[in-house]
Amino acid sequence: MNQTLLDIKELSTRFHTPEGVVRAVDRVTFNIKKGSCLGIVGESGCGKSVTALSIMQLIPSPPGKISNGSIMFENRDLLGLSPNEVRGIRGKEISMIFQEPMTSLNPVYTVGNQIGETYQIHQGLSSKEAREKSIEMLSLVGIPSPQKRVDEYPHQLSGGMRQRVMIAIAMACQPKLLIADEPTTALDVTIQAQILDLMAGLQEKMDMSIMMITHDLGVIAEISDQVVVMYAGQVVEQSSVDELFEYPFHPYTQGLLGSMPKLGDKFLRGKHPLQEISGQVPDLINLPVGCLFASRCPRVEKQCREALPGLTEVSSEHDVRCWLV
């Protein structure tokens, strides 16, 4: 687990719009160890999904463009590879589970055809062999009657089953890195737990790494080893999962943890409402001078509005972007 599988340095992704340049991901740096799970957390629009799409080389161009940085995967810079070389890695060595399975799955193809396509492209299997492998994968991800389900269409499956099909497609070639973009969104709590257990079991069985993108800190606590907290396109805090929950330094991280409901809290007994983070995320086209969280921070000082803080190391595995540390 000490070997680095993915190493991202100073990654910046921009979107050029008529209104101006959107700095969706701004100088993001982190790494993922072999066999570990990295959680990326933050509210909507903070750059989590764009970071994942940048790794997968799926940023639509135009209007998007990776303007700076490096994405080293097993000592290969993905940004320096040709489109054909990237296609050889995407789906085989790095796979992604997208956020909404109903829009990610093709409605006019059976789930067997969509899983089998991965085998045919990356392993050169025949249609018959790919079908057999697809049935095996459906069984592996816990879908009952896989021989029947392999010939069904996405609309014939429940939300939980569609998400399992997405996992089966992503896991077909036993990738070294699985990127999961909010894989439990829109699922009920029981199905969420099943999906997380399934992913954890597959990770252990296949010895792969996971990059888990979510806004749910409960999911992060359940499955992650390391955590990256993003805000307005930047990394504002990163550490081990235990240290982040025990010693959150950044006011934004503290606000996220404070807004989580906990059994026994007074708000559950009608005493007071949940904590909230006041204000809104800054405009990514016209970013303010200084700390991007300053307008919402309860501890803001003069220096916070004058200069952007860098990442400060507070321990061997804990970095924070804050002047108050």
C-alpha positions as CSV (number, residue, x, y, z in Angstrom):
1,M,0.0,0.0,0.0
2,N,3.0,2.3,0.2
3,Q,3.6,2.2,-3.6
4,T,2.0,5.1,-5.5
5,L,-0.3,4.1,-8.3
6,L,-1.6,7.5,-9.3
7,D,0.3,10.8,-8.7
8,I,-1.4,14.1,-9.7
9,K,0.6,17.3,-9.5
10,E,-0.7,20.9,-10.0
11,L,-3.6,19.7,-12.2
12,S,-5.6,22.6,-13.6
13,T,-8.7,22.3,-15.9
14,R,-10.4,25.3,-17.5
15,F,-13.6,25.8,-19.4
16,H,-13.7,28.7,-21.9
17,T,-17.2,30.2,-22.0
18,P,-18.6,33.4,-23.5
19,E,-18.7,34.9,-19.9
20,G,-15.1,34.1,-19.2
21,V,-12.8,31.2,-18.2
22,V,-14.1,28.9,-15.5
23,R,-11.3,27.6,-13.2
24,A,-13.0,24.3,-12.5
25,V,-9.9,22.5,-11.1
26,D,-7.1,24.7,-9.9
27,R,-3.6,23.3,-9.1
28,V,-4.9,20.1,-7.5
29,T,-2.2,17.7,-6.1
30,F,-2.7,14.3,-4.5
31,N,-1.8,10.7,-4.9
32,I,-3.4,7.3,-4.5
33,K,-1.5,4.3,-3.1
34,K,-1.8,0.8,-4.5
35,G,-4.6,-1.2,-2.8
36,S,-5.9,1.9,-1.0
37,C,-9.1,4.0,-1.2
38,L,-8.9,7.8,-1.5
39,G,-12.1,9.7,-0.8
40,I,-12.7,13.1,-2.5
41,V,-15.4,15.2,-0.7
42,G,-16.9,18.6,-1.2
43,E,-20.2,20.3,-2.1
44,S,-21.6,20.4,-5.6
45,G,-19.5,22.4,-8.0
46,C,-16.2,22.1,-6.1
47,G,-14.4,20.2,-8.9
48,K,-14.6,16.6,-7.8
49,S,-16.2,15.2,-11.0
50,V,-14.0,17.4,-13.3
51,T,-10.9,16.0,-11.6
52,A,-12.1,12.5,-12.3
53,L,-13.0,13.3,-16.0
54,S,-9.5,14.9,-16.3
55,I,-7.9,11.7,-15.2
56,M,-10.0,9.7,-17.7
57,Q,-9.2,12.2,-20.5
58,L,-13.0,12.8,-21.0
59,I,-13.1,16.6,-20.7
60,P,-15.1,17.9,-23.7
61,S,-12.9,20.1,-25.8
62,P,-14.1,22.7,-26.6
63,P,-14.9,24.2,-24.2
64,G,-12.8,22.4,-21.7
65,K,-9.0,22.0,-21.5
66,I,-6.4,20.7,-19.1
67,S,-4.2,23.7,-18.9
68,N,-1.5,22.6,-16.5
69,G,-0.1,19.7,-14.4
70,S,0.7,16.1,-14.7
71,I,-1.2,12.8,-14.1
72,M,1.3,10.0,-13.5
73,F,-0.2,6.5,-13.6
74,E,2.4,3.8,-12.9
75,N,5.1,6.3,-13.9
76,R,3.4,7.2,-17.2
77,D,2.1,10.7,-17.7
78,L,-1.4,10.3,-19.1
79,L,-1.3,13.8,-20.5
80,G,1.6,12.9,-22.7
81,L,0.0,9.8,-24.3
82,S,-1.7,9.6,-27.7
83,P,-5.5,9.3,-27.9
84,N,-5.1,5.6,-28.9
85,E,-2.8,4.9,-25.9
86,V,-5.3,6.6,-23.6
87,R,-8.1,4.4,-25.0
88,G,-6.0,1.3,-24.3
89,I,-5.8,2.3,-20.6
90,R,-9.4,3.7,-20.2
91,G,-11.7,0.8,-19.2
92,K,-8.9,-1.7,-18.9
93,E,-6.4,-0.2,-16.3
94,I,-8.5,2.7,-15.1
95,S,-12.3,2.4,-15.0
96,M,-15.0,4.8,-13.9
97,I,-18.5,4.3,-12.4
98,F,-20.5,7.3,-13.5
99,Q,-22.9,9.2,-11.2
100,E,-26.3,8.4,-12.9
101,P,-26.6,4.8,-14.3
102,M,-29.8,5.5,-16.2
103,T,-28.1,8.2,-18.4
104,S,-24.8,6.3,-18.5
105,L,-26.2,3.0,-19.8
106,N,-27.4,2.8,-23.4
107,P,-31.2,2.2,-23.4
108,V,-31.2,0.3,-26.7
109,Y,-28.6,-2.3,-25.8
110,T,-29.0,-5.2,-23.4
111,V,-26.8,-5.0,-20.2
112,G,-25.0,-8.1,-21.5
113,N,-24.0,-6.3,-24.7
114,Q,-22.8,-3.3,-22.7
115,I,-20.7,-5.4,-20.3
116,G,-19.4,-7.7,-23.1
117,E,-18.3,-4.7,-25.2
118,T,-15.5,-4.2,-22.7
119,Y,-14.2,-7.7,-23.1
120,Q,-14.4,-7.6,-26.9
121,I,-12.5,-4.2,-27.1
122,H,-9.8,-4.9,-24.5
123,Q,-9.4,-8.7,-24.5
124,G,-10.4,-9.5,-28.0
125,L,-13.1,-12.1,-27.0
126,S,-15.8,-13.4,-29.3
127,S,-19.4,-12.4,-28.8
128,K,-20.1,-15.8,-27.2
129,E,-17.1,-15.6,-24.9
130,A,-18.0,-12.0,-23.9
131,R,-21.6,-13.1,-23.1
132,E,-20.3,-15.8,-20.8
133,K,-18.0,-13.4,-19.1
134,S,-20.8,-10.9,-18.7
135,I,-22.9,-13.5,-16.9
136,E,-20.0,-14.2,-14.6
137,M,-19.7,-10.5,-13.8
138,L,-23.4,-10.1,-13.2
139,S,-23.2,-13.0,-10.7
140,L,-20.1,-11.5,-9.1
141,V,-21.8,-8.1,-8.4
142,G,-24.8,-9.9,-6.8
143,I,-27.5,-9.6,-9.5
144,P,-29.9,-12.6,-9.2
145,S,-30.7,-14.8,-12.2
146,P,-27.7,-13.5,-14.2
147,Q,-28.6,-15.8,-17.2
148,K,-31.9,-13.9,-17.5
149,R,-30.7,-10.4,-16.6
150,V,-27.9,-10.5,-19.2
151,D,-30.6,-10.2,-22.0
152,E,-32.6,-7.4,-20.3
153,Y,-32.5,-3.7,-21.0
154,P,-31.6,-1.0,-18.4
155,H,-35.2,0.2,-18.0
156,Q,-36.2,-3.3,-16.9
157,L,-33.8,-3.1,-13.8
158,S,-34.2,-1.3,-10.5
159,G,-31.9,1.6,-9.6
160,G,-29.7,-0.7,-7.4
161,M,-29.4,-3.3,-10.2
162,R,-28.5,-0.6,-12.7
163,Q,-25.7,0.6,-10.4
164,R,-24.5,-3.0,-10.1
165,V,-24.4,-3.3,-13.9
166,M,-22.3,-0.1,-14.0
167,I,-19.9,-1.7,-11.4
168,A,-19.8,-4.9,-13.6
169,I,-18.8,-2.9,-16.7
170,A,-16.1,-1.0,-14.7
171,M,-14.8,-4.2,-13.1
172,A,-14.9,-6.3,-16.3
173,C,-11.1,-6.1,-17.0
174,Q,-10.1,-6.0,-13.3
175,P,-8.7,-2.4,-13.4
176,K,-5.9,-1.3,-11.2
177,L,-7.8,1.9,-10.4
178,L,-11.6,2.3,-10.1
179,I,-13.0,5.9,-10.0
180,A,-16.5,6.0,-8.5
181,D,-18.4,9.2,-9.0
182,E,-21.1,9.3,-6.3
183,P,-22.0,5.7,-6.9
184,T,-24.7,5.6,-4.2
185,T,-26.5,8.8,-5.2
186,A,-30.3,8.4,-5.5
187,L,-30.3,5.0,-3.9
188,D,-32.0,4.2,-0.6
189,V,-29.9,3.7,2.5
190,T,-30.2,-0.1,2.4
191,I,-29.0,-0.3,-1.2
192,Q,-26.3,2.3,-0.5
193,A,-24.8,0.0,2.1
194,Q,-25.0,-3.0,-0.2
195,I,-23.2,-1.1,-3.0
196,L,-20.4,0.1,-0.6
197,D,-20.0,-3.5,0.8
198,L,-19.8,-4.8,-2.8
199,M,-17.1,-2.3,-3.8
200,A,-15.1,-3.0,-0.6
201,G,-15.3,-6.7,-1.3
202,L,-14.2,-6.4,-4.9
203,Q,-11.4,-4.1,-3.9
204,E,-10.0,-6.7,-1.6
205,K,-10.6,-9.6,-4.0
206,M,-8.9,-7.8,-7.0
207,D,-6.3,-5.8,-5.0
208,M,-7.3,-2.6,-6.8
209,S,-7.3,1.1,-5.7
210,I,-10.4,3.2,-5.5
211,M,-11.0,6.9,-5.9
212,M,-14.4,7.6,-4.3
213,I,-16.1,10.9,-5.1
214,T,-18.9,11.9,-2.8
215,H,-20.4,14.7,-0.8
216,D,-21.3,12.3,1.9
217,L,-18.8,12.1,4.7
218,G,-20.5,9.0,6.1
219,V,-19.5,7.2,2.9
220,I,-15.9,8.5,3.3
221,A,-15.7,7.2,6.8
222,E,-17.0,3.8,5.7
223,I,-14.7,3.0,2.8
224,S,-11.7,5.5,2.6
225,D,-8.1,5.4,3.9
226,Q,-7.2,8.9,2.8
227,V,-9.4,12.0,2.3
228,V,-9.1,15.0,0.0
229,V,-11.4,17.9,0.8
230,M,-12.1,20.2,-2.2
231,Y,-13.6,23.7,-2.3
232,A,-14.0,26.0,-5.4
233,G,-11.7,23.8,-7.5
234,Q,-8.9,23.6,-4.9
235,V,-7.7,21.1,-2.3
236,V,-8.2,22.8,1.1
237,E,-7.3,19.8,3.3
238,Q,-6.0,16.2,2.9
239,S,-5.1,13.6,5.5
240,S,-5.8,10.1,6.6
241,V,-9.5,9.4,7.3
242,D,-9.0,8.9,11.0
243,E,-7.1,12.1,11.5
244,L,-9.5,14.2,9.4
245,F,-12.5,13.2,11.5
246,E,-10.5,13.5,14.8
247,Y,-8.6,16.8,14.0
248,P,-10.3,18.7,11.2
249,F,-8.3,22.0,10.7
250,H,-9.9,23.9,7.9
251,P,-13.0,25.8,8.8
252,Y,-14.8,24.4,5.7
253,T,-14.0,20.8,6.8
254,Q,-15.2,21.7,10.3
255,G,-18.4,23.0,8.7
256,L,-19.0,19.9,6.7
257,L,-18.5,17.7,9.8
258,G,-20.7,20.0,11.9
259,S,-23.6,19.7,9.4
260,M,-23.7,15.9,9.6
261,P,-26.6,14.6,11.7
262,K,-25.7,12.3,14.6
263,L,-27.8,10.1,16.7
264,G,-28.5,11.7,20.0
265,D,-27.9,15.2,18.8
266,K,-30.3,17.8,20.2
267,F,-31.6,18.7,16.8
268,L,-33.1,15.2,16.6
269,R,-35.1,16.0,19.7
270,G,-36.3,19.3,18.3
271,K,-33.9,21.5,20.4
272,H,-32.0,23.3,17.6
273,P,-31.5,23.0,13.8
274,L,-28.5,21.5,12.0
275,Q,-25.4,23.6,11.6
276,E,-25.0,25.2,8.2
277,I,-22.3,26.8,6.2
278,S,-23.6,30.3,5.4
279,G,-23.1,32.0,2.0
280,Q,-22.3,30.5,-1.4
281,V,-19.4,29.2,-3.3
282,P,-17.6,32.0,-5.2
283,D,-18.0,32.6,-8.9
284,L,-15.3,30.4,-10.6
285,I,-15.0,33.0,-13.4
286,N,-14.4,36.0,-11.1
287,L,-12.5,34.5,-8.1
288,P,-11.9,36.8,-5.1
289,V,-8.4,37.8,-4.0
290,G,-7.2,35.8,-1.0
291,C,-8.7,32.6,0.5
292,L,-11.7,31.4,-1.5
293,F,-13.5,30.4,1.6
294,A,-13.0,33.8,3.3
295,S,-16.5,35.2,2.6
296,R,-18.1,32.2,4.4
297,C,-15.6,31.6,7.1
298,P,-16.6,32.3,10.7
299,R,-13.0,32.9,11.7
300,V,-11.9,35.1,8.8
301,E,-9.1,37.6,9.5
302,K,-7.6,40.5,7.4
303,Q,-4.8,38.3,6.0
304,C,-7.4,35.8,4.7
305,R,-8.8,38.4,2.3
306,E,-5.5,39.6,1.0
307,A,-3.6,36.5,-0.1
308,L,-4.3,32.9,-1.0
309,P,-2.8,30.5,1.5
310,G,-0.7,27.5,0.3
311,L,-1.0,24.0,1.6
312,T,0.6,23.8,5.1
313,E,1.9,20.5,6.5
314,V,0.5,20.0,10.0
315,S,1.7,16.4,10.3
316,S,3.4,13.8,8.2
317,E,0.0,12.9,6.5
318,H,-2.1,16.1,7.0
319,D,-2.0,19.2,4.8
320,V,-4.3,22.3,5.2
321,R,-4.8,25.4,3.0
322,C,-5.5,28.0,5.7
323,W,-3.7,31.0,7.2
324,L,-5.1,30.2,10.7
325,V,-3.2,26.9,11.0
